[in-house]
Amino acid sequence: MSWRRVRGHEHHIETFARVWQAGRLGQAYLFVGPPGIGKRLFAFELARSLLCDAANRAAPLAACDACPACAQTEVGTHPDLLLLGRPEDRLEIPIDTARDLGRHFTLKSSSGRGRVALLDDADDLHDESANCLLKTLEEPPLGSLLVLVATRPDLLLPTIVSRCQIVRFRPPPRDVASTILREAGVADPIHADRLLRLAEGSPGRARDLANPALWDFRKRLLDALTANRADFIALAQDWTRFAESAGKEGTLQRRRAQLSLQLLVHLVRDLVAIRLGSDVVSVNADERRSLARLADRASTETWLTLLERCLDADRHLAQRVQLALALEALCDALAKILPAS
Ligand SMILES: [Zn+2]
């Protein structure tokens, strides 16, 4: 049965089932919450359940996974289902995507079960495409369902938000997240715990951070930071090469740069915690000594300034600033903070 892939959101499954059985399902929803916790997957399973040939209000809301409609929704070829999001190579959702969405709802449902559309990355709508979407939201055809999925709802036009029912998603409980990670191949529970802490409980982000190549790079980063005469030009070059080795596509390279940057952010946060007298959990004794020495090399304020530079670099990467330039600027900031001793 469907929903088996959705974990840790049972409460929302029950609510949607109840609302649907009572014939009170809304026409526009906005799913919000941190990345990597299953919002989009939930929206997809909801769409599959509604379009299943066997769907019937007297039975639980769930796709049967055996009918022709379920086979089509699973591979994205069902004529009543439209799955959209921001193209990988774009900063914003293009106007054409918003128009496709509007057009989808003007057509008659081929199955008689209504038309359904999911728009992922809805926080990347720019003014023109947002206004186009607004027209669809103002006159939703009867029996249709639009689900917007967003991590930063504050970036959406208030007029769009006000026309949607908001459903907030939180990271799944820690034991559920640990199981997801274990199934993804993270066998060591201590490492799994550390990854989930870094990912703020998001199993999807923790899975991305589990890549051993990232942890090898983190070690090189820590070695460079603790060296007496660190070569930050070499570090910037190594970092760029490491990001570029993720694959030919710019998206993969940027993603790797962002993930490795996240490891630096947490390293610096640990340094601040040490300076403030807190213990740093889940690091081994060797690393704890290295971190303690490093923490002493600059003031708390200086480390906090470095955190800001990391956030600048993260923003630059998100804005598609050239990889090498973004990383050079960050390593330059590191060189100023950690002069040769
Ligand atoms: Zn079915």
Boltz pocket constraint, residues with backbone or C-beta under 6 A from the ligand:
constraints:
  - pocket:
      binder: B
      contacts: [[A, 48], [A, 52], [A, 53], [A, 54], [A, 63], [A, 64], [A, 65], [A, 66], [A, 67], [A, 68], [A, 69], [A, 70]]
      max_distance: 6.0
